[in-house]
């Protein structure tokens, strides 16, 4: 499977940027993981929106879903012009209810609830889920395809039970919302770059991608904080970055 980063910033995009969105392609289809601000625009650099087989939304915070209504319009136009003749499958948590309701639009979206114990298959990829430590129901997702494992950790505080879910992942995409200088003292639903690297090491992951970055952080300072803790490959998410698994 091939991963393309379409957006990785949070809680808002920098100039020309986008908040979380990741395209995953296999020889059987194309799936979008999260659909933040600017993601539909970036998607068009790689595939046409009407080619998507499905969307999986980790949770219903704005930085992960803001472009969903725009993607609905793209589906509507694709049907009107004969480029597509089926609804877009979307998996999403059903809470908060008011935000979940906005994920559907006429006949263009086929919405399915996302819980920790569901399994689904999109583009031939087997998906499984883990509830993370976050302010609203939020699910990390494990994607397994042809013997390779990608874990997208979504948003997560230090209370997430990663083991064994993310163990020995070929690629662990883990959020690094904070650098040490900004780490809040109290309860938080996010991690630092150093914490992400420590988890990746404990879980014996092969490669780590740091994401969910504040737009004002420099990528080299994110890497500098993570590097002492993980000896595998470390990537810093960036729009257009591609990884073949
Ligand atoms: Zn987020």
Boltz pocket constraint, residues with backbone or C-beta under 6 A from the ligand:
constraints:
  - pocket:
      binder: B
      contacts: [[A, 10], [A, 61], [A, 63], [A, 64], [A, 155], [A, 212]]
      max_distance: 6.0
